[in-house]
Amino acid sequence: MRRKRWDKDLVFLLVTTLIMVASWVGLEVYQAYVNVTLPPGLEKHLTPFDPILKTGVLDKLEGRSL
């Protein structure tokens, strides 16, 4: 009977360790996903996109011949 108690303790320890490691990895992945850092100098290249469609540009493209 002594052996069964040791097996139960080992299984409990392994399951608890697995849950803790999975939680740790999950939190690290979440933290890496949320905290986005941009390299210096990259912000000057990020300009807002103009959502207005410029039909003049489309007319010029339509007038081009291949």
N, CA, C and O atoms as a GROMACS GRO file, in nm:
protein
  264
    1MET      N    1   0.081  -0.120   0.000
    1MET     CA    2   0.000   0.000   0.000
    1MET      C    3   0.085   0.126   0.000
    1MET      O    4   0.041   0.231  -0.047
    2ARG      N    5   0.204   0.117   0.051
    2ARG     CA    6   0.291   0.233   0.059
    2ARG      C    7   0.327   0.283  -0.082
    2ARG      O    8   0.341   0.403  -0.103
    3ARG      N    9   0.342   0.195  -0.174
    3ARG     CA   10   0.381   0.229  -0.311
    3ARG      C   11   0.273   0.313  -0.380
    3ARG      O   12   0.306   0.406  -0.454
    4LYS      N   13   0.146   0.284  -0.357
    4LYS     CA   14   0.038   0.358  -0.422
    4LYS      C   15   0.036   0.504  -0.377
    4LYS      O   16   0.007   0.593  -0.456
    5ARG      N   17   0.064   0.527  -0.252
    5ARG     CA   18   0.066   0.664  -0.202
    5ARG      C   19   0.177   0.743  -0.271
    5ARG      O   20   0.157   0.860  -0.306
    6TRP      N   21   0.293   0.682  -0.290
    6TRP     CA   22   0.405   0.748  -0.355
    6TRP      C   23   0.369   0.779  -0.501
    6TRP      O   24   0.405   0.885  -0.551
    7ASP      N   25   0.301   0.688  -0.568
    7ASP     CA   26   0.260   0.710  -0.706
    7ASP      C   27   0.160   0.825  -0.717
    7ASP      O   28   0.169   0.906  -0.809
    8LYS      N   29   0.066   0.833  -0.623
    8LYS     CA   30  -0.032   0.942  -0.624
    8LYS      C   31   0.037   1.076  -0.603
    8LYS      O   32   0.002   1.175  -0.667
    9ASP      N   33   0.133   1.079  -0.513
    9ASP     CA   34   0.207   1.203  -0.488
    9ASP      C   35   0.287   1.246  -0.611
    9ASP      O   36   0.292   1.364  -0.644
   10LEU      N   37   0.347   1.149  -0.677
   10LEU     CA   38   0.425   1.180  -0.796
   10LEU      C   39   0.336   1.232  -0.908
   10LEU      O   40   0.371   1.329  -0.975
   11VAL      N   41   0.222   1.170  -0.929
   11VAL     CA   42   0.128   1.214  -1.032
   11VAL      C   43   0.078   1.355  -1.001
   11VAL      O   44   0.070   1.439  -1.090
   12PHE      N   45   0.046   1.382  -0.875
   12PHE     CA   46   0.001   1.514  -0.834
   12PHE      C   47   0.110   1.618  -0.861
   12PHE      O   48   0.081   1.727  -0.910
   13LEU      N   49   0.233   1.585  -0.828
   13LEU     CA   50   0.345   1.676  -0.849
   13LEU      C   51   0.366   1.703  -0.998
   13LEU      O   52   0.390   1.817  -1.038
   14LEU      N   53   0.359   1.600  -1.079
   14LEU     CA   54   0.379   1.617  -1.223
   14LEU      C   55   0.268   1.699  -1.287
   14LEU      O   56   0.295   1.784  -1.371
   15VAL      N   57   0.144   1.673  -1.248
   15VAL     CA   58   0.031   1.749  -1.304
   15VAL      C   59   0.039   1.895  -1.261
   15VAL      O   60   0.016   1.984  -1.342
   16THR      N   61   0.071   1.920  -1.136
   16THR     CA   62   0.084   2.057  -1.088
   16THR      C   63   0.197   2.130  -1.160
   16THR      O   64   0.182   2.247  -1.196
   17THR      N   65   0.308   2.062  -1.182
   17THR     CA   66   0.420   2.121  -1.254
   17THR      C   67   0.382   2.151  -1.398
   17THR      O   68   0.417   2.256  -1.451
   18LEU      N   69   0.310   2.060  -1.462
   18LEU     CA   70   0.266   2.081  -1.600
   18LEU      C   71   0.174   2.202  -1.611
   18LEU      O   72   0.187   2.283  -1.703
   19ILE      N   73   0.082   2.215  -1.518
   19ILE     CA   74  -0.010   2.329  -1.520
   19ILE      C   75   0.067   2.459  -1.499
   19ILE      O   76   0.039   2.559  -1.564
   20MET      N   77   0.163   2.458  -1.409
   20MET     CA   78   0.241   2.578  -1.380
   20MET      C   79   0.326   2.618  -1.501
   20MET      O   80   0.334   2.736  -1.534
   21VAL      N   81   0.389   2.521  -1.565
   21VAL     CA   82   0.473   2.552  -1.682
   21VAL      C   83   0.386   2.601  -1.797
   21VAL      O   84   0.425   2.696  -1.867
   22ALA      N   85   0.272   2.540  -1.819
   22ALA     CA   86   0.182   2.584  -1.926
   22ALA      C   87   0.132   2.726  -1.900
   22ALA      O   88   0.122   2.806  -1.993
   23SER      N   89   0.101   2.757  -1.776
   23SER     CA   90   0.057   2.893  -1.741
   23SER      C   91   0.170   2.993  -1.764
   23SER      O   92   0.147   3.102  -1.816
   24TRP      N   93   0.289   2.957  -1.724
   24TRP     CA   94   0.405   3.044  -1.741
   24TRP      C   95   0.430   3.074  -1.888
   24TRP      O   96   0.450   3.189  -1.926
   25VAL      N   97   0.429   2.970  -1.971
   25VAL     CA   98   0.452   2.988  -2.114
   25VAL      C   99   0.340   3.073  -2.174
   25VAL      O  100   0.366   3.161  -2.256
   26GLY      N  101   0.216   3.046  -2.136
   26GLY     CA  102   0.104   3.123  -2.187
   26GLY      C  103   0.113   3.269  -2.151
   26GLY      O  104   0.085   3.355  -2.235
   27LEU      N  105   0.150   3.299  -2.029
   27LEU     CA  106   0.164   3.439  -1.989
   27LEU      C  107   0.279   3.508  -2.060
   27LEU      O  108   0.269   3.626  -2.095
   28GLU      N  109   0.388   3.437  -2.082
   28GLU     CA  110   0.501   3.496  -2.154
   28GLU      C  111   0.464   3.525  -2.300
   28GLU      O  112   0.502   3.630  -2.353
   29VAL      N  113   0.392   3.435  -2.363
   29VAL     CA  114   0.348   3.457  -2.501
   29VAL      C  115   0.253   3.575  -2.508
   29VAL      O  116   0.264   3.659  -2.597
   30TYR      N  117   0.161   3.583  -2.414
   30TYR     CA  118   0.066   3.695  -2.410
   30TYR      C  119   0.140   3.826  -2.389
   30TYR      O  120   0.110   3.926  -2.454
   31GLN      N  121   0.237   3.828  -2.299
   31GLN     CA  122   0.313   3.949  -2.272
   31GLN      C  123   0.392   3.992  -2.395
   31GLN      O  124   0.399   4.111  -2.426
   32ALA      N  125   0.450   3.897  -2.466
   32ALA     CA  126   0.525   3.930  -2.587
   32ALA      C  127   0.432   3.980  -2.697
   32ALA      O  128   0.472   4.064  -2.778
   33TYR      N  129   0.311   3.930  -2.700
   33TYR     CA  130   0.214   3.972  -2.802
   33TYR      C  131   0.163   4.113  -2.774
   33TYR      O  132   0.142   4.191  -2.867
   34VAL      N  133   0.143   4.146  -2.647
   34VAL     CA  134   0.086   4.275  -2.610
   34VAL      C  135   0.190   4.386  -2.617
   34VAL      O  136   0.160   4.495  -2.665
   35ASN      N  137   0.311   4.361  -2.571
   35ASN     CA  138   0.416   4.462  -2.568
   35ASN      C  139   0.493   4.462  -2.699
   35ASN      O  140   0.586   4.383  -2.719
   36VAL      N  141   0.454   4.552  -2.788
   36VAL     CA  142   0.521   4.563  -2.917
   36VAL      C  143   0.612   4.686  -2.910
   36VAL      O  144   0.566   4.797  -2.885
   37THR      N  145   0.739   4.665  -2.932
   37THR     CA  146   0.834   4.776  -2.933
   37THR      C  147   0.887   4.794  -3.075
   37THR      O  148   0.927   4.698  -3.141
   38LEU      N  149   0.887   4.918  -3.118
   38LEU     CA  150   0.936   4.949  -3.252
   38LEU      C  151   1.080   4.994  -3.244
   38LEU      O  152   1.118   5.064  -3.150
   39PRO      N  153   1.161   4.955  -3.341
   39PRO     CA  154   1.300   5.002  -3.342
   39PRO      C  155   1.303   5.154  -3.361
   39PRO      O  156   1.212   5.210  -3.422
   40PRO      N  157   1.406   5.219  -3.310
   40PRO     CA  158   1.415   5.365  -3.327
   40PRO      C  159   1.426   5.403  -3.474
   40PRO      O  160   1.495   5.336  -3.551
   41GLY      N  161   1.360   5.509  -3.511
   41GLY     CA  162   1.365   5.556  -3.649
   41GLY      C  163   1.256   5.499  -3.737
   41GLY      O  164   1.236   5.548  -3.848
   42LEU      N  165   1.186   5.399  -3.691
   42LEU     CA  166   1.082   5.337  -3.773
   42LEU      C  167   0.953   5.418  -3.770
   42LEU      O  168   0.873   5.412  -3.863
   43GLU      N  169   0.933   5.494  -3.664
   43GLU     CA  170   0.809   5.569  -3.649
   43GLU      C  171   0.795   5.677  -3.757
   43GLU      O  172   0.683   5.714  -3.792
   44LYS      N  173   0.905   5.728  -3.810
   44LYS     CA  174   0.894   5.832  -3.913
   44LYS      C  175   0.840   5.774  -4.045
   44LYS      O  176   0.788   5.849  -4.128
   45HIS      N  177   0.850   5.644  -4.063
   45HIS     CA  178   0.799   5.581  -4.184
   45HIS      C  179   0.652   5.541  -4.172
   45HIS      O  180   0.588   5.508  -4.271
   46LEU      N  181   0.601   5.544  -4.052
   46LEU     CA  182   0.462   5.507  -4.029
   46LEU      C  183   0.375   5.631  -4.042
   46LEU      O  184   0.366   5.711  -3.949
   47THR      N  185   0.313   5.646  -4.155
   47THR     CA  186   0.225   5.760  -4.177
   47THR      C  187   0.081   5.712  -4.183
   47THR      O  188   0.056   5.599  -4.226
   48PRO      N  189  -0.012   5.794  -4.142
   48PRO     CA  190  -0.153   5.751  -4.148
   48PRO      C  191  -0.197   5.733  -4.293
   48PRO      O  192  -0.155   5.808  -4.382
   49PHE      N  193  -0.280   5.636  -4.314
   49PHE     CA  194  -0.332   5.605  -4.447
   49PHE      C  195  -0.452   5.694  -4.474
   49PHE      O  196  -0.541   5.708  -4.390
   50ASP      N  197  -0.454   5.753  -4.593
   50ASP     CA  198  -0.566   5.839  -4.632
   50ASP      C  199  -0.679   5.751  -4.687
   50ASP      O  200  -0.662   5.688  -4.791
   51PRO      N  201  -0.793   5.746  -4.619
   51PRO     CA  202  -0.899   5.655  -4.662
   51PRO      C  203  -0.980   5.706  -4.780
   51PRO      O  204  -1.068   5.635  -4.830
   52ILE      N  205  -0.953   5.829  -4.828
   52ILE     CA  206  -1.030   5.885  -4.940
   52ILE      C  207  -0.972   5.831  -5.070
   52ILE      O  208  -0.852   5.840  -5.095
   53LEU      N  209  -1.058   5.775  -5.153
   53LEU     CA  210  -1.017   5.719  -5.281
   53LEU      C  211  -0.999   5.832  -5.382
   53LEU      O  212  -1.092   5.909  -5.407
   54LYS      N  213  -0.883   5.840  -5.439
   54LYS     CA  214  -0.852   5.945  -5.536
   54LYS      C  215  -0.883   5.892  -5.676
   54LYS      O  216  -0.808   5.811  -5.731
   55THR      N  217  -0.993   5.939  -5.731
   55THR     CA  218  -1.036   5.889  -5.862
   55THR      C  219  -0.948   5.941  -5.974
   55THR      O  220  -0.939   5.877  -6.080
   56GLY      N  221  -0.882   6.054  -5.955
   56GLY     CA  222  -0.792   6.106  -6.058
   56GLY      C  223  -0.678   6.010  -6.086
   56GLY      O  224  -0.638   5.991  -6.201
   57VAL      N  225  -0.624   5.949  -5.981
   57VAL     CA  226  -0.516   5.852  -5.997
   57VAL      C  227  -0.568   5.730  -6.072
   57VAL      O  228  -0.498   5.676  -6.158
   58LEU      N  229  -0.690   5.688  -6.039
   58LEU     CA  230  -0.746   5.573  -6.110
   58LEU      C  231  -0.773   5.603  -6.256
   58LEU      O  232  -0.756   5.516  -6.341
   59ASP      N  233  -0.814   5.728  -6.287
   59ASP     CA  234  -0.836   5.766  -6.426
   59ASP      C  235  -0.705   5.765  -6.504
   59ASP      O  236  -0.701   5.724  -6.620
   60LYS      N  237  -0.596   5.813  -6.440
   60LYS     CA  238  -0.466   5.811  -6.506
   60LYS      C  239  -0.421   5.667  -6.533
   60LYS      O  240  -0.365   5.638  -6.639
   61LEU      N  241  -0.444   5.579  -6.438
   61LEU     CA  242  -0.406   5.439  -6.458
   61LEU      C  243  -0.489   5.376  -6.568
   61LEU      O  244  -0.438   5.294  -6.645
   62GLU      N  245  -0.615   5.413  -6.577
   62GLU     CA  246  -0.702   5.356  -6.680
   62GLU      C  247  -0.659   5.403  -6.818
   62GLU      O  248  -0.672   5.330  -6.917
   63GLY      N  249  -0.608   5.526  -6.826
   63GLY     CA  250  -0.567   5.582  -6.954
   63GLY      C  251  -0.435   5.528  -7.004
   63GLY      O  252  -0.401   5.546  -7.121
   64ARG      N  253  -0.359   5.464  -6.918
   64ARG     CA  254  -0.230   5.409  -6.961
   64ARG      C  255  -0.251   5.289  -7.052
   64ARG      O  256  -0.347   5.213  -7.036
   65SER      N  257  -0.162   5.273  -7.145
   65SER     CA  258  -0.168   5.156  -7.232
   65SER      C  259  -0.046   5.069  -7.204
   65SER      O  260   0.064   5.119  -7.181
   66LEU      N  261  -0.068   4.941  -7.207
   66LEU     CA  262   0.042   4.849  -7.181
   66LEU      C  263   0.117   4.824  -7.305
   66LEU      O  264   0.214   4.749  -7.304
   0.00000   0.00000   0.00000
